[in-house]
């Protein structure tokens, strides 16, 4: 599953995964720890911990119990400052070889989460798919230039709020949308945004991360010939995105991620998708898996 | 007439939008929903017949989707094919010559920007013969209330994808209940459950678009 230079945050401990949600609902901490262990064994570099909207004490318990069994750093995944605080405080860097946890994520609408750094140093994932308008209302960024603008603003915010933080300790999440419902050119916008971020000298050495499984969400698992759909399309995405600075994913440790050649049908599909508009993008993806 | 209904249903279910559309590959360079509907109207076919074909086509693709035989991609393309037909009967719908079964107001709740689920539900419900008023994403409660006032007797659908925005759904449902107790409220989205529906006092939780249409059909029967 490994590509040199790619950090994989194992995605399985997430409330939106139905089988994991059942573990949470049944308070099956052993089951959750086992999930962390499996991902560690399969090569994850970090373990994501997203407990949905459960209590801060539950987040703390999950973090502690996982750290009792594995020595990988964790990614505390919540937009809720209280849950983030509980997860970070429960985190013991010594159990992870003195490595910082990741905090996923901080956006312009919740800058106060930077203040948690004083209690526990972390590597922030900065969500740049959204920003604030003139009246400080949250808006979704709809162009690559807006995403780039939010990236600049958020890195500047991180530098103002966290003393001595360097760009290589910051991760940007430019947002990835399912290619199977991409009638608005979301994929093209993402590639353009990553290119703008990558070319920006002020953002040199900043990492970029996406939730890669989202890219192939809702697509069938197999093509008409029985070969897989998701691993090749996600690999094609990585092949195109890593030269633009993508170096981290929240993803599945079960996928076989590889870099593909231009002739690979999955690469052809995504290259065509970049040139198409509207529902033609979706039709091109259907041609790939049919 | 049944032949025309079937033909429209076939174009919609297969997602053959127009002659120039390259999906499905086996129908390359053949006429699609757009050309067929235009020709039918020109030949004096009742617009309601075309609407019936749309309903049947969307019902078929929705059923296949429910059985994992079709995917979101198919639903979207079928929705586009349906819209290609509806474009030709729009004047008759607007004049009231062709009646819809009812009005469905839909939106993603405050703080939530996700629209894929909402759009799919909108498409299937529109295909089910209802007028759909799509309020978009990040919809504040008062916008739902305004739409209910503007469309008396409408149904309302609320969507949320985030566990963090479920509470906003509860707030909106409570306000709708208070302002318009008879309005039927449907809810859906990844973190939503039947228990949550009961807890917040909504009328129906739909795990998929088809069950929402079935609920609406029963309500207007």
Interface residues (C-beta under 8 A of the other chain):
Chain A: X15 X16 X52 X53 X79 X80 X130 X138 X140 X178 X180 X181 X183 X218 X219 X220 X279 X280 X282 X283 X285 X286 X287 X290
Chain B: X17 X21 X22 X23 X24 X25 X71 X72 X73 X74 X76 X77 X80 X111 X113 X116 X119 X137 X138 X163 X164 X166 X190 X191
